[in-house]
Amino acid sequence: MLANLTSSLDFQSKALVLRAERQRVIASNIANADTPGYAGRDINFKEAMNAATGASAQSLTASTSADGTTDPRHIALQASTASLGSTALRYTAQSQPAMDGNSVDMDRERANFVDNSVRYEATLRFINGQAKTILSAIQGQ
């Protein structure tokens, strides 16, 4: 019984850490929106959660190697935290070509920032609700 309670909290805590890291990456993209040659980054949340929980990640494509590259001459992607797999942090697709080579789309980044903030808050509220439920059960109320 206790294992069921802690496994759910463990899953949610890992999701909260990944949401916080994604928020940091999106904020970095927004901060560098005017930096020439800056390539926007984002976290593949599904792959990162699979790596964090130890679940088997589904294969991306047959042509993608384990380090997230499609060609041996490419530089492997590096995550900023140990909890992220190398395939979880990716470059964002450039939707509007810029003369200075910057790939950050501010509209998309703002939408991602708000979406991730709402999901972070929901995860936090879920954890708080579960903690209150456990405390109530312990107190017998």
C-alpha positions as CSV (number, residue, x, y, z in Angstrom):
1,M,0.0,0.0,0.0
2,L,2.8,2.4,0.9
3,A,4.6,1.6,-2.3
4,N,1.6,2.7,-4.3
5,L,1.5,6.0,-2.5
6,T,5.2,6.7,-2.8
7,S,5.4,5.6,-6.5
8,S,2.8,8.1,-7.5
9,L,4.5,10.9,-5.6
10,D,7.9,9.8,-7.0
11,F,6.5,10.0,-10.6
12,Q,5.0,13.4,-9.9
13,S,8.2,14.7,-8.4
14,K,10.2,13.6,-11.4
15,A,7.7,15.3,-13.7
16,L,8.0,18.5,-11.6
17,V,11.8,18.5,-11.9
18,L,11.5,18.0,-15.7
19,R,8.9,20.8,-16.0
20,A,11.3,23.1,-14.1
21,E,14.2,22.2,-16.4
22,R,12.0,22.8,-19.5
23,Q,11.0,26.2,-18.1
24,R,14.7,27.0,-17.8
25,V,15.4,26.0,-21.4
26,I,12.4,28.0,-22.7
27,A,13.5,31.0,-20.7
28,S,17.0,30.7,-22.2
29,N,15.4,30.7,-25.7
30,I,13.5,33.8,-24.9
31,A,16.5,35.6,-23.5
32,N,18.5,34.8,-26.6
33,A,15.8,35.7,-29.1
34,D,18.0,38.5,-30.5
35,T,21.3,36.7,-30.4
36,P,22.7,36.1,-33.9
37,G,23.1,32.4,-34.7
38,Y,21.4,31.2,-31.6
39,A,19.6,27.8,-32.1
40,G,16.5,27.4,-29.9
41,R,16.3,24.3,-27.7
42,D,13.5,22.3,-26.1
43,I,13.0,19.2,-24.1
44,N,11.1,16.2,-25.4
45,F,9.1,15.7,-22.3
46,K,7.9,12.1,-23.1
47,E,11.5,10.9,-23.7
48,A,12.8,12.6,-20.6
49,M,10.0,11.1,-18.4
50,N,10.7,7.7,-19.9
51,A,14.4,8.1,-19.1
52,A,13.7,9.4,-15.6
53,T,11.2,6.6,-14.7
54,G,13.3,3.9,-16.3
55,A,10.5,3.1,-18.8
56,S,11.5,1.7,-22.1
57,A,11.6,4.6,-24.6
58,Q,10.1,4.0,-28.0
59,S,12.5,4.2,-30.9
60,L,12.5,7.6,-32.6
61,T,13.3,6.5,-36.1
62,A,15.5,3.9,-37.7
63,S,18.0,6.6,-38.9
64,T,18.5,8.2,-35.5
65,S,21.4,6.9,-33.4
66,A,21.4,6.5,-29.6
67,D,23.0,9.9,-29.0
68,G,20.3,11.8,-31.0
69,T,22.3,12.4,-34.1
70,T,21.4,11.5,-37.7
71,D,24.9,11.6,-39.1
72,P,28.3,10.6,-37.6
73,R,29.6,14.1,-38.3
74,H,26.9,15.7,-36.1
75,I,27.7,16.8,-32.6
76,A,25.8,14.9,-30.0
77,L,23.2,16.8,-27.9
78,Q,24.1,17.3,-24.3
79,A,21.5,17.8,-21.5
80,S,22.2,20.2,-18.7
81,T,21.0,17.8,-16.0
82,A,21.7,14.2,-15.3
83,S,18.0,13.3,-15.4
84,L,17.7,14.2,-19.0
85,G,18.7,11.7,-21.6
86,S,20.7,12.9,-24.5
87,T,17.7,12.5,-26.8
88,A,15.4,14.5,-24.6
89,L,17.0,18.0,-25.3
90,R,16.6,18.9,-28.9
91,Y,17.0,21.8,-31.2
92,T,13.7,23.4,-32.2
93,A,12.6,23.5,-35.8
94,Q,13.0,26.9,-37.4
95,S,9.6,28.1,-38.5
96,Q,10.6,31.6,-39.7
97,P,14.0,31.9,-41.3
98,A,16.0,34.9,-39.9
99,M,18.8,36.7,-41.6
100,D,21.0,36.4,-38.5
101,G,20.5,32.6,-38.2
102,N,18.5,32.8,-35.0
103,S,15.9,30.0,-34.9
104,V,13.8,31.3,-31.9
105,D,10.2,32.0,-32.7
106,M,8.9,34.3,-29.9
107,D,5.3,33.4,-30.4
108,R,6.0,29.7,-30.1
109,E,8.3,30.3,-27.1
110,R,5.7,32.4,-25.2
111,A,3.0,29.7,-25.9
112,N,5.4,27.0,-24.7
113,F,6.3,29.0,-21.6
114,V,2.6,29.5,-20.6
115,D,1.7,25.9,-21.4
116,N,4.6,24.6,-19.3
117,S,3.8,26.9,-16.5
118,V,0.2,25.7,-16.3
119,R,1.4,22.0,-16.4
120,Y,4.0,22.8,-13.7
121,E,1.3,24.3,-11.5
122,A,-1.0,21.4,-12.0
123,T,1.7,18.9,-11.1
124,L,2.5,20.9,-8.0
125,R,-1.2,21.0,-7.0
126,F,-1.5,17.3,-7.5
127,I,1.5,16.7,-5.2
128,N,0.1,19.0,-2.5
129,G,-3.3,17.3,-2.8
130,Q,-1.8,13.9,-2.3
131,A,0.3,15.1,0.6
132,K,-2.9,16.5,2.3
133,T,-4.7,13.2,1.6
134,I,-1.9,11.2,3.2
135,L,-1.7,13.5,6.2
136,S,-5.5,13.3,6.6
137,A,-5.3,9.5,6.5
138,I,-2.5,9.5,9.1
139,Q,-4.4,11.8,11.4
140,G,-7.6,9.7,11.0
141,Q,-9.8,12.6,10.0
